[in-house]
Amino acid sequence: MPYGDPKHTVVNPSPDVDQCIRSLRLSDYLAAAGISGGAWAYGYIFGKPTRMACASTGLALGMTCASMLVLQNGRSRLRGYRENAKEVKKYGAWPVQPELKPIGDRRFPVATGVVSPLTKPPLNWRNYD
């Protein structure tokens, strides 16, 4: 996940797997099918002596890769790091949104910090006594 505040509206700052699966889009399903099918075809084409066994192994690896990619995309949309207008409309926005700080001039930057205290609270050094 990126470091810093999200650029879009936060739907849930800590979504679980069920919420990520419920928020899948058609593009996620198509990406999963494409990766799985491509991995099966790769295993079939390059697995000359045992084509079907290699194709099945490629399909299993492709489905694993696709599921991780789909969950990562869904989680980043729910946390606000990707475009999430559909999720905001469907689930609503989280009540506490991070305070976005302007980046300013990239040529002459000023060290203001990119993370708001709501996203990453400051350390409490008194806990270590």
Salt bridges, closest charged atoms under 4 A:
ASP28 OD2 - ARG77 NH2 2.54
GLU83 OE1 - ARG25 NH1 3.30
GLU87 OE1 - ARG25 NH2 2.77
GLU87 OE2 - ARG77 NE 3.04
